[in-house]
Amino acid sequence: MRKSAIVLMASAISVLAIPSAYAYDDIRSDWRHIQRDRARLHADQARLRDERSELRAAERRENWALRHGRFFQAWRAERLERREAADVRALERKVYRDRVDLAHDRADLRRDVRGW
């Protein structure tokens, strides 16, 4: 009787340990995802700052060319400004997606920690 109780208890402990081991793996993977998303967000924000400075430089070039009557240069600067503005909009969308991914991963981590 005593031996069967020990075996029953050991099997119950091992059965209960399996979900917690999976939860620990989920928590660890969520943590890695959060770290990856934070690094990606930081890099994208730095790229966005660079693109915005390039956009401001293109706007200054266009304004300078217009003030000095250099219309062909102004036209080329306007085209460059449009491309830079498109790059800025694309990076803003990417930063937004990174923030959403980070929020989802943080929510997953909270849910996994609560369920662990």
DAZI-V951703 format. One record per run of one state. SS is the DSSP state (hx for helix, st for strand, lp for the rest). FROM is the first residue (numbers start at 0). LEN is the number of residues. If there is no record, write none. Layout:
SS/FROM/LEN  SS/FROM/LEN
//
This chain:
lp/0/1  hx/1/66  lp/67/3  hx/70/45  lp/115/1
//
